[in-house]
Amino acid sequence: MALHTLDRSETVYVAGHRGLVGSAIWRYLASQGFTNLVGATSKELDLRNESATREFIERVRPGVIIDAAARVGGIMANSTYPAEFLSDNLRIQLNLMDSAAAVGVPRFLFLGSSCIYPKHAPQPITEDSLLTGPLEDTNIAYAMAKISGIVAIQSHRMEYGRQWISAMPTNLYGPGDNFDLRNSHVLPALIRRFHEAKEAGVDTVTIWGTGTPRREFLHVDDFAAACLVLLENYDDPIPVNVGTGEDASIAELATLVAEVVGYTGEIAYDTSKPDGTPRKLLDVSRMRTTGWKPAISLRDGLASTYAWYLENPPAH
């Protein structure tokens, strides 16, 4: 099968279609004219269940699977539940791939994470940095699961010649993000904390760590567009980085979020708390060869995400 523009009537199964990434991919594909999108909630289908997953894939028989299903969380969640992060993600990935192989699904896009790379990888991080050094301790279980997913994709390509691919997004954010302070990522956590501090008239917001680590952020709608570009233009065992190629310190990010939210108090840093990886900027030159580049600036993306948060306040 040579790569080409996907038939808009093709059955496309978006695993994890209710999550931040999956819902953005669903919205984007629908906007591009795809008429046969398939999804199943975790209540309808537990992807950790091998037989249930196989039965579902055999019934739906998709031409494309996009694996956006995963157990995810920030430093606290990863540090607290490493066994679950490893087990759940391994099961989800392998059940989907084994089922896809059994029915001969032509195209499979596995979504990994930039946390797969070594903690002290040279910056910006190129795809060949994978497995060249120790991982960040705070999310090693999740990273190992995602690395296994990449190896699984490469193994299916090598053994069976399948045109399956992997994409490694940088830190994603946007509408539909998780704003639960117990297990959210840094950006949605900052949005909620600054908003609540503004509402309560709190003078100071304290951020974990020193504020010096640097992070790259990509709006999830930009990433959704990249996924379709990859499905139609990329066929290589090497996982492809997807990001902006630009980063900011946590302190710079906190200042920008405070401005967007309208918080005017002080920002302090608790240096007794962990920083995580010192820097994580992706080399996106491989992705740029497809012609894709992000369209949403960080400030505009934060503003739209905050607007979504105001319209969809968390339950607690």
N, C-alpha and C positions, 0 to 999 in steps of 0.2 A: 504494500500500500504506500504509494508516494504521498507525501504531505501535500495538502491542498486545503482550500477553504471548506470548512465543515458545512455539511448540508444542514440547513436551519431546521429541518424536520427530524434530524437525528435524535434518538433517545439519549439524553445526557443525564446521568445520575450524579447529583451533587450530594455527597455524603457530608453530613453536618450542615445542612442548608439553613438551619435556624441560628447558627452561630455568627459571630462577627464576620468571618471570612466567607463562609458558605452563603450567607444571606446576600453579601455584596456581589459574589459571583452570580448568584441566581438573578439578582436585579439586573446586572450588566448583560447577561446572556439573553434575558427577556427583552431588554432594550435593543439588542442586536438581532432580534427576529427569531430566536429559538422558540419553537412551539411545543416541544415535547420534553420539558424539564421534569425530572422525577426526584422526589425527596421523601424522606421518612424521618419522623421525629424519633428521639431516643426511646420514647414510650412505645412507638409503633415497631421499632426495630432496634434491638440491642446488638450493636456491631461487635461486642465482645463475645457474643454467642455464635459459634462457628456454623451450626446447622441452620439457624435462623437467617444468618447472612447469606449462606449458600442458596437457601430456598428463595430468598428475595431476589438475588441476582439472576437466578435461573428463570424466575417468573418475568422479571423486567427486561432482561437481555439488552442492556444498554450498549450503544456503540462507543460511548465515552464515559469514563468514571473520573470524577474529580474528588480526590480524598481530602476534604477540609474538615474531617471529623477527628477530634483529638481531645484528650483531657489536658487543659492548659491552666496556667496560673503564674503568679509572680514569684518573687524570691521566697516569701513566707510559705505559700502553698507548696512550692517545690521542696522546700526544706522539711516541711511537716509531713508530707505524704509521698515520699520517694517510691515506696513499694507500689502504691496505686498508680503513680505516674508511669512507671516502667511497665507494669503488667497490663494496664488498660490500653495504653498506646500500642504496645506490641500486638495485642490481640486484635484491636481494631484494624491495624494495617495489614496483618497477615491474613485475617479472615477475608478482608476485601480483595486482596491480591490473589489468594488461592481461589476464591469464588470467581473472580474475573478470568483467571487462567482456565478454570474448568469450562466456562462457556465461550471462551475465545474473544474476550472484549478487546477490540483493536487498539484503542487509545486509553491510557491511564495516566493521569497527572497526580503525582504524589507531592503533597505540600509539606515541606520540612520546616526548618527554623534556622535562623542565623546562630542560635546557641549551640549548634553542632560543632562549631569551630573551636580550636584550642584557645584557652583563656588568654594566652600571650602571643597569638598569631600576629605576624607582621601586618600592619595596617597600610592601606585598606586590604581587607581579607579576600584573597583569591580562592577560587573553588579548589585548587590543588593543595590548600592548607589542611583539608580534611584529614584527620587521623595522623597529624604530624606532631601532636603534643597533648599534654594533659588538659582536661576540660575544667570549666568553672565548677567548683564543688557544690554550689547552691542549686544547680539544676542538672547534675550529671545523669540522673536516672531518665529524665525527659530527653536529654540530648542523646543518650545511648539508644533509646527507643527510636528516635528520628534517624539516627545514623543507620540503624538496622533497616529502616524503611528504604533508605537510599540504596543500601547493599541489595535489598530484595528486588528493587526495580532493576538494578544493574544485572542481577543474576537472571531474572526473567529475560532480559534482552540477550544476554550471552548464551543462555541455554536454549531459548525458544525463538529468538529473533523478534521479540515483540517490540513494537514502537511505543514503549512506555518511558516516561520522563519524570524528573524530579525538579521542583523549584524551591529555592531557599529564600523566603521573604525576610526582610529586615523587620524591625518592630512595627507592627501594624496598629492602626487606630481608626476610629470613625464611628458612624452611626451603628448602634447595636452592640457597642463595646460593653464589657463587664465593669460595672462601677462599684462592685462589692469590695469594701476596703480590706476584707480578710484575704482575698485571693485575686485581686485585680493587678494588672500591670501598672507601670509607673505613670503613664500619661492619664488614663482614666482616673486613677487614684488621686492625682494632683488636681484634676478638674473638680472632682467631688469635694476634696478637702478644702480647696480655696473657695468654692461656692458656699459650703456650709459655714466656713469661717466668716465669709462676708455677711451671710444671713444672720449669724449669731453675734456679729460685731466683735469677733476675736481679734486681739491685737497682733498675735504672732502665730504663724504656722511653722511647725518644725518638720523638716524633711530628714529621712534616714540618710546616713552617710555624710560624706564631705561635700557633695555637690560637684565634684571634679570629674567623675566618670562621664564619658561622651557616648551618646547614643544617636542612632539614625532612625528616623520615623517616616513611614510611608502611609499615605491615606489608603484605606482598604479599597476604595473605589478605583484608585489607580492600579492597585494590585490585581483587582478583578479583570481589568482591561488587559493587563500583562498575561494573565492566564490564558485568555483566548488567543493572544498573539503566539504564545508558546505552543498551544495545541495545533495551530495552523502552520507554524514555521520552524519548530525546533524538534530535532530528533537526534539525541546524543546521550550516551550513558553518563556524561558529566552533569552533575546537578548544576542548575544555573541560578546565580544570585539575582534577586530582584530587590532593588532599593533605589534611593535617590542619589547616592554617591556623596551626600553631605551629612554632617552630624552636628550636634550641639551638646554642650555640657548639661548635666542635670540642673545646675544652677541657672543656666541660660534658659532652659526649658521651663523651670519653675517661674522665672520672671515673666516669660511670655504667656504662660497659662494665667498667671495672676492678672496680667494686663487684659487678656481676653475676657476673663471672668469679671473683672472690675474690683478685685481685691486690692486694697491699698495699705494693708498692714505690713508687718515685718516678716521676713523669711529667715528662719534660723536652721541650723544643721546639727543633727545629733551624730557626732563623729564616732560614738561608741557602737553604732550600728553598721552592718556590712555594706560595702559599696557594690559588690558584684564585680563583673568584668570591667577593667579600667577603660577600655575602649572597644567598640564593636562597629566598625564601618566597613561596609561591603564594597568590594571592587565589582562594579556593574558593567564592565566593558563587554563581557560576553552577551549580556542581555541587550545592550545598546546595539549590537550588530543586527538584531531583529527589527530595528526601527522604532522600538517602543521607548518612551521616556515619560516620567510622571508629569501630570498637568496641574496638580493641586498643591499650592504652597502650604508650608506648615502653619502659618498664621490663619490662612483661609480655612484650612482643614480643622484647626482647633476651634475656630468660630462656629463652623457648621456642626462639629461634634458637641460643643457646649449647647448649641440651640437644640440639638436632639435630646441631650440630657435633660434640659428644662422641660421638654415636652413629654419625656418618659422618665420621671423621677424614680429612683430605686425604692423598693418597698420598705427597706430598713436601712 
